[in-house]
Amino acid sequence: MSSCLKLASPGMTLGRPGLKRAFLSHGRLHLTRIPSFNASATTPYLYRPFSHSSAFSATHSDLKPNTLKPVDYAAIEQKWLKRWKLGKDAARSATSADTATPKEINGKEVASLSDKEKFYILSMFPYPSGNLHMGHVRVYTISDALARARRMMGFDVVHPMGWDAFGLPAENAAIERSIHPNEWTVKNIDIMKGQMEKILADFDWDRELRTCSPEYYQWTQYLFLKLHEAGLAYQKEAVVNWDPIDQTVLANEQVDSEGKSWRSGAVVEKRKLRQWFFKITEYADDLLQDLDRLQHWPERVKQMQRNWIGKSQGAEFDFKVNGSGKDAIQVFTSRPDTVYGVQFLAVSTEHPILDAVPKRHQKELEDFKESLKTVSSSGSDGEIKPEGVDTGLFADHPFLPGTKIPVYAVNYVVSDYGTGAVMGVPGHDERDFNFAQTQGIEAKYVIVNEEAKTEGETKGALTARGVLSGDCGEFSHMSSEEAHKAIISKADALGFGREKTSFRIRDWLLSRQRYWGAPIPMIHCHGCGPVPVPEKDLPVVLPVDVELTGRGGSPLKQIESWVNCSCPKCGGNAKRDTDTMDTFVDSSWYFLRYLDPHNKSLPFSHAKATAGMPVDIYIGGVEHAILHLLYSRFLSKFAWKTGLYGKGAAVEDKEGKDPGHGEPFKVLVTQGMVQGRTFKDPVTGAFLHPTEVDLTDPQNPIQISTGKAPAESYEKMSKSKFNGVDPSDMIAAHGADATRLHILYKAPPSEELEWDEQSIVGMQRFLIKVWRVVGQSAANQSSSGVFIPDIQTMNEDERELWRLTNYTIKELTTSLQNTYAFNTSIAFLIKLTNQLSNLTPAPQDTSAQTTTLSKKPKKNQTQVSPALFQHSVEALVKMLSPLAPAFGEECWEAMHDSSSPSEQDVQLLHRSVFSEPWPVHDDAALKEDKVVCGVQVNGKGRFTIEYEVSDLPKDKAAQEQFLRDMIYKHERAGKWLKDDQGVAKAVKKMIVVKGGKNVNFVI
């Protein structure tokens, strides 16, 4: 920390030149200093806040020194929202360069002319549903606090916001309301932007994007063409949910638990359609291996992605059918040690081997296939119940000559996963065991493990590895690990098997037979086949004049003027692809567009994306841990590998790029859900509306209809549970600053937050206490000059305040930079505020040119140096401001604006707290004068001792002897460490931890 703190001298010009120009050109700002503070007042007061209508027109004569009003959070927030807007207008008008034009130095494009280090903070952009919920408020409060703090720390912060604006909900809303989806979407965006303003979120709105805008989805289509050019976008047949009445494809969430369409009520069928895919499996190894590079991601998220990618090392075996090598079924298994337990083969209903099914089994097979066209019911755990039919085919067991095993067509094996066939090992696979039970097959066990100490013990499928039984030929009594290698080796030598790596992940199906999405930029020609739309013809714009009914497949098919076109290759008649893209495609690259949102030539410039990536902190719900994050990693890696951004692996590895290799997100913060207080009838289990519960005593709710206590819990907020909370109501009732603090204080970001409106009052009390110490500081401003901390001249209270201030700075800095433990951060701010509340700035000699600390007072005196007090309050306000921005600004203005300046001086003197540097702690100040040492006996705390830090020896043995002597002199040592005669009890071990802050005696 700097050894001095410069205090403002009267007449000193403060503030940024850009803001000065703005205030001069955009209207008059009139500020006033806080009136004299009444320390004895029991009711919190602020100087009169400017009203919504007069915040920029009040004159000094209007503001009488003794005119005090109670705290009006709403007025304060409105005042600063206007000021911030004024400042942004100023910055915008001062920047005359076209942001769409790349900057160049010596003919080479550069990303930015700023010499500050970039810091990219991003919260997952929302779907514009029309209303923010508390989950939104939580994630945007977190990102806003981090962004504001990082700016104060000197970073060039990118903190954008946009809208994930395509998707089925808007299309359904449009059908229900007979309006265009775009009209619905734009209206909702306007509403939600206003709500974001109310929570005081400071986003870079100049970077705003909407995925439904042609200016955005032009580049989504561009990236599709690049993937197609690279062989990573292709078409093939795939099974979809088909509504036979509405004649349209349904998303999984549109199919109810009975397998019926949510709209028409028809039994949903499974139908094959030609669909577009991204070949994400090509990147499976990279996506898996590079998870190890993500050192700042939650481990559970990485594990979820590992499981989804599902890399398995195993073997592929050939099972001959009908004794012929021509007809063979290849199966992959991750457990070759169980091959002697194979009792059947299970194949998908699309497997080519079914062409050889004997005639007598064909009808049963076709009937089974037909039954699968409807969506199957699931078990209680959500898994599909295993079903299948005997095909009449038999395969030869490759390791047991002469053994024939039946082949079944089943519903739990899919054609596009692996080989479309699996070994049926009921003894050691739960799914196979369940299916075997439906077919009357008794499980065979070939592995002895901890689940079955003897081969005879059978309790379902025994899935753990162990030792092979005596029925496994030459591999009998080998461990599973040994047999794994030996069995593959023999199969490879004999030509019917090989080592194989398989992945669970499947290619990304992106076709949607709906209107409100980015059109797939492909043209279908009878002679040329699928042909890409030329880049010069992008975007392929969605037609506006469209009739949405929710029936008859894609609405785009009905618009002949849009569908019919010419083939770019041969010029003949052709048709546009009428599918639109999965909205995950839009959201899987938006973070790159934010860095260059107005570029009309490319999705983003190489220089800007290279300089801006990766996102330093990405914040969002854990529900997006798999698909969104996985798809984003895939598209980012594709862009990086193909040179759209980045310097290449060799250069980035040399530079120590973190995380590197095209990974888009360095730090991932996954916030938990906000849960609402939920009441149920304890008898019926029905959810109770709050009006059905007497909350006169919030701690003891009573169900009005019964007079008894209802069942109470905290659950995910939803309309059906009557436990939702409207953020606008909370802000109107308690203020945005207090609401933000409550959200940050109630729980760490990664944990569930149990919403309790009653505790917001605690945050309001905290703000009131802060205002009081700000009032003390403003009323007792230190004289102009330099504050030089000198610990030797400080009294005890001053030393403790100096230490606590620096300790709080250190903790807040660590939290906002690394741990994101906002709850503990606010606890430290509360502690510092309480300390300041117990102190009083000492009278000062106004003639002195240098502010020195007060002389050492008597022990019971609570006066401290006004310069130290002011320094601590300033640090407190700076640290509080990112969390409660409007209130922080109000406090800072109260402390620093002139009491009666001329109009021009007001314009020059005003400065935002967010233009101030973040406080820096002084390591020397963190050293404590005294240590309170906890004394434990057999692990239980019994008493404490206190000693001077300077008295503790540096030598370990001497430290133990010093502490032992101090402890045994304590009056309570006789009870716990001595016998009835006062003789010290035998001590087996004395354990000193935390450098002498805790001692445990094992007796």
RATA-V552355 format. One record per pair of residues at least 4 apart in sequence whose ideal C-beta (glycine too) atoms are under 6 Angstrom apart, sorted by the first residue. I is the first residue (numbers start at 1). J is the second residue. Records with the same first field share a line. If there is no record, write none. Layout:
I = J / J
This chain:
1 = 920 / 921 / 922
4 = 786 / 788
5 = 787 / 871
6 = 786
7 = 782 / 784
8 = 12
9 = 784
13 = 908
14 = 909 / 911
15 = 19 / 20 / 910 / 911
16 = 915
18 = 90 / 91 / 94
19 = 87 / 90
22 = 26 / 90
23 = 29 / 907
26 = 86
27 = 56
30 = 58 / 906
31 = 897 / 906 / 910
32 = 63
33 = 897 / 899
34 = 47 / 778 / 894
35 = 47 / 65
36 = 779
37 = 775 / 776 / 779
44 = 71 / 768
45 = 68
46 = 71
48 = 67 / 69
49 = 72 / 75 / 76
50 = 54 / 55 / 58 / 79
52 = 78
54 = 58
55 = 79 / 82
58 = 62
73 = 735
76 = 886 / 890
77 = 736 / 886
80 = 886 / 889
99 = 598
100 = 598 / 600
102 = 109 / 605
103 = 110 / 113
104 = 109
105 = 110
109 = 607
110 = 607
111 = 607 / 608 / 611
114 = 156
116 = 155 / 156
117 = 155
118 = 156
119 = 150 / 155 / 157 / 616
120 = 158 / 612 / 615 / 616
121 = 143 / 146 / 147 / 159 / 617
122 = 591 / 615 / 618
123 = 139 / 140 / 143 / 619
124 = 620
125 = 162 / 164
127 = 164
128 = 163 / 165 / 185 / 188 / 189 / 192
130 = 188 / 191
132 = 136 / 192 / 195 / 727
134 = 674 / 725 / 727
135 = 674
137 = 141 / 199 / 727
138 = 671 / 674 / 743
139 = 619 / 671
140 = 144 / 201
141 = 740 / 743
142 = 619 / 749
143 = 619
144 = 201 / 202
145 = 882 / 883
147 = 157 / 159
148 = 882 / 914
149 = 816 / 882
150 = 155 / 157
151 = 157
152 = 918
153 = 918
159 = 203 / 204
160 = 204 / 207 / 594
161 = 203
162 = 208 / 209
163 = 189 / 210
164 = 211 / 587
165 = 185 / 210 / 211 / 212
166 = 211 / 212 / 516 / 517 / 583 / 586
167 = 583
170 = 181 / 184 / 185 / 516
171 = 181 / 514 / 515 / 516
173 = 177 / 184
174 = 179 / 181 / 184 / 548
175 = 548 / 550
179 = 183 / 184
181 = 185 / 516
185 = 212
196 = 201
198 = 731
199 = 736
200 = 736 / 885 / 886
207 = 594 / 597
209 = 216 / 593 / 597
211 = 216 / 586
214 = 218 / 539 / 541
217 = 518 / 539
218 = 538 / 539
219 = 603
220 = 518 / 585 / 586
221 = 521 / 538 / 539
222 = 538 / 603
224 = 233 / 521
225 = 521 / 532
227 = 232 / 233
228 = 233 / 532
232 = 278 / 279
233 = 278
234 = 277
235 = 274 / 276
237 = 272 / 274
238 = 275 / 509
239 = 270 / 272
240 = 249 / 271 / 273
241 = 250 / 255 / 268
242 = 269 / 271
243 = 248 / 250 / 261 / 264 / 266
244 = 266 / 269
245 = 264 / 266
246 = 264 / 551
247 = 551 / 552 / 553
248 = 553
249 = 513
250 = 254 / 255
254 = 262
255 = 268 / 375
256 = 260 / 262
259 = 268 / 374 / 375
260 = 265 / 267
261 = 266 / 268
267 = 374
268 = 375
269 = 373 / 374
270 = 373
275 = 509 / 511
276 = 510 / 511 / 520
277 = 507 / 509
278 = 508 / 510
279 = 507
280 = 507 / 508 / 634
281 = 507
283 = 287 / 634
284 = 309 / 503 / 505
285 = 289
286 = 290
287 = 309 / 633
288 = 309 / 311
290 = 661 / 663
291 = 302
293 = 659 / 663
294 = 659
296 = 666 / 667
297 = 301 / 302 / 668
298 = 670
301 = 625
304 = 625 / 626
305 = 630
308 = 626
309 = 505
310 = 503 / 504
311 = 503
312 = 334 / 502
313 = 501
314 = 333 / 334 / 500
315 = 336 / 488 / 497 / 500
316 = 330 / 332 / 498 / 500
317 = 331 / 398 / 497
318 = 328 / 330 / 496
319 = 329 / 395
320 = 325 / 328 / 396
321 = 327 / 393 / 395
322 = 327
327 = 356
329 = 345 / 353 / 395 / 421
330 = 419
331 = 421 / 422 / 423
332 = 418 / 419 / 500 / 502
333 = 423
336 = 484 / 487 / 488
337 = 480 / 483 / 484
338 = 425 / 428
339 = 399
340 = 446 / 472
341 = 425 / 427 / 428 / 444 / 446
342 = 423 / 425
343 = 424 / 426 / 441 / 444
344 = 405 / 406 / 408 / 424
345 = 395 / 407
346 = 408 / 410 / 413 / 422 / 424
347 = 351 / 409 / 421
348 = 413 / 414 / 415 / 420
349 = 369 / 409
350 = 415
351 = 420
357 = 361 / 362 / 365 / 391
358 = 392
361 = 365 / 391 / 392
364 = 389
365 = 389 / 409
368 = 389
372 = 411
376 = 384
378 = 382 / 384
379 = 383 / 385
384 = 412
386 = 412 / 434 / 435
387 = 411
388 = 408 / 409 / 410
389 = 409
390 = 408
391 = 407 / 409
393 = 407
394 = 404 / 406
395 = 405 / 407
397 = 403 / 405
398 = 496
413 = 422
415 = 420
418 = 502
424 = 432
425 = 429 / 432
426 = 432 / 433 / 436 / 443
427 = 443 / 444 / 445
428 = 447 / 461 / 462 / 463
429 = 461
430 = 461
433 = 443 / 460 / 461
436 = 441
446 = 469 / 471 / 472
447 = 466
448 = 455 / 466 / 467 / 469
449 = 464 / 466
451 = 462 / 464
452 = 457 / 462
455 = 469
465 = 480
466 = 480
467 = 479
468 = 472 / 475 / 476 / 478 / 483
470 = 476
472 = 476
475 = 483 / 486
478 = 482 / 483
483 = 487
488 = 499
491 = 496 / 497
492 = 497 / 498
510 = 581 / 582 / 585
511 = 579
512 = 517 / 580 / 582
513 = 553 / 554
514 = 580
515 = 555
517 = 580 / 581
518 = 580 / 581
519 = 540 / 580
520 = 577 / 579 / 581
521 = 533 / 540
522 = 530 / 577
523 = 531 / 574 / 576
524 = 530 / 575
525 = 531 / 567 / 574
527 = 570
528 = 567 / 569 / 570
531 = 567 / 568 / 569
533 = 537 / 540
534 = 568
543 = 559 / 562
546 = 555
548 = 555
553 = 557
554 = 578
556 = 578
557 = 578
560 = 564
563 = 575 / 576
565 = 574 / 576
566 = 571
567 = 572 / 574
581 = 585
584 = 588 / 631
588 = 631 / 632 / 635
589 = 635
591 = 615
592 = 604 / 609
593 = 597 / 604
595 = 604 / 608 / 609 / 612
596 = 604 / 605 / 608
604 = 609
606 = 610 / 645
608 = 612
609 = 613 / 645
610 = 645 / 646
614 = 664 / 665 / 666
615 = 665
616 = 666
617 = 667
618 = 665 / 668
619 = 669
620 = 624
622 = 670
624 = 628
626 = 630
627 = 631
632 = 636 / 664
636 = 662 / 664
637 = 641 / 662
639 = 644 / 645
640 = 646 / 662
647 = 651 / 652
649 = 653
652 = 657 / 660
659 = 663 / 666
669 = 749 / 820
671 = 749
672 = 750 / 751 / 752
673 = 716 / 752
674 = 753 / 755
675 = 714 / 715 / 716 / 752 / 754
676 = 717 / 723 / 755
678 = 713 / 715 / 721 / 723
679 = 688 / 693 / 710 / 712
680 = 685 / 687 / 711
681 = 686
682 = 711
687 = 721 / 722
688 = 692 / 693 / 710
689 = 722
692 = 704
693 = 701
694 = 702 / 704
695 = 701
698 = 758
703 = 708 / 710
714 = 754
715 = 721
717 = 723 / 724
725 = 755
730 = 734 / 739
731 = 736 / 739
734 = 738 / 739 / 760
737 = 884 / 886 / 887
738 = 760 / 763 / 764
741 = 745 / 763 / 883 / 884
742 = 746 / 760 / 763
744 = 822 / 883
745 = 823 / 826
746 = 753
747 = 751 / 753
748 = 821 / 823
749 = 820
766 = 830
767 = 887
769 = 833 / 837
770 = 833
773 = 836 / 837 / 873
774 = 891 / 894
777 = 870 / 873 / 895
778 = 894 / 895
780 = 841 / 866
782 = 851 / 866 / 867 / 870
783 = 846 / 851
785 = 849 / 850 / 851
787 = 851 / 867 / 871
793 = 853
794 = 798 / 799 / 853
795 = 856 / 857
797 = 862 / 864
798 = 864 / 868
801 = 864 / 872
802 = 925
803 = 925
804 = 832 / 835
805 = 872 / 875
806 = 921 / 922 / 925 / 926
807 = 926
808 = 828 / 832
809 = 875 / 919 / 921
810 = 921
811 = 828
812 = 825 / 879
813 = 817
814 = 818
815 = 819 / 821 / 825
829 = 880
832 = 876
839 = 862 / 864
840 = 862 / 863
841 = 866 / 869
842 = 854 / 863
844 = 866
851 = 867
853 = 865
854 = 865
857 = 861
864 = 868 / 869
875 = 919
877 = 888 / 891 / 892
878 = 916 / 919
880 = 884 / 888
881 = 885 / 888 / 913
884 = 888
888 = 913
889 = 913
892 = 913
893 = 897
897 = 909
898 = 909
901 = 905 / 906
905 = 909
911 = 915
928 = 949
930 = 946 / 948
931 = 947 / 949 / 997
932 = 944 / 946
933 = 945 / 997
934 = 941 / 944 / 998
935 = 942 / 943 / 967 / 999
936 = 940 / 941 / 1000
937 = 942 / 976 / 1001
942 = 976
943 = 972
945 = 966 / 967 / 970
947 = 951 / 966
952 = 996
953 = 958 / 959 / 962
960 = 992
963 = 999
967 = 973
968 = 973
973 = 977
974 = 978
977 = 985
978 = 982 / 984
979 = 983 / 985
985 = 1003
987 = 1001 / 1003
988 = 1002
989 = 1002
990 = 1001
991 = 1000
992 = 999
993 = 998
994 = 998
